[in-house]
Amino acid sequence: MSEAIDPINVIYKLRRSMQEQMDTLVQTLANGGIDNMSEYKYIIGKIHAVDSINQELSNLLEPKEPK
């Protein structure tokens, strides 16, 4: 029998995973692991995407104002 998955737990797990990915990307930049400008732009793009998704997940966790 399968258990129901709590959507809030899913969001928290996704945020944790996204933060780990962000940390890895930032470490790559900080340690000089970029060989050329194309790779730099790619990593920066990924950082922006991860940050944007993380912000959207955070917004889902905030209580909504009554309509």
ChimeraX attribute file (.defattr): number of C-alpha atoms within 10 A of each C-alpha:
attribute: neighborCount
match mode: 1-to-1
recipient: residues
	/A:1	3
	/A:2	4
	/A:3	5
	/A:4	6
	/A:5	8
	/A:6	8
	/A:7	9
	/A:8	12
	/A:9	10
	/A:10	11
	/A:11	16
	/A:12	14
	/A:13	12
	/A:14	15
	/A:15	20
	/A:16	13
	/A:17	14
	/A:18	18
	/A:19	15
	/A:20	12
	/A:21	15
	/A:22	20
	/A:23	13
	/A:24	13
	/A:25	17
	/A:26	14
	/A:27	12
	/A:28	14
	/A:29	14
	/A:30	10
	/A:31	8
	/A:32	9
	/A:33	12
	/A:34	15
	/A:35	8
	/A:36	8
	/A:37	9
	/A:38	10
	/A:39	12
	/A:40	16
	/A:41	12
	/A:42	12
	/A:43	18
	/A:44	15
	/A:45	12
	/A:46	15
	/A:47	18
	/A:48	13
	/A:49	14
	/A:50	19
	/A:51	16
	/A:52	12
	/A:53	14
	/A:54	20
	/A:55	12
	/A:56	12
	/A:57	16
	/A:58	13
	/A:59	11
	/A:60	12
	/A:61	11
	/A:62	8
	/A:63	7
	/A:64	8
	/A:65	5
	/A:66	4
	/A:67	3
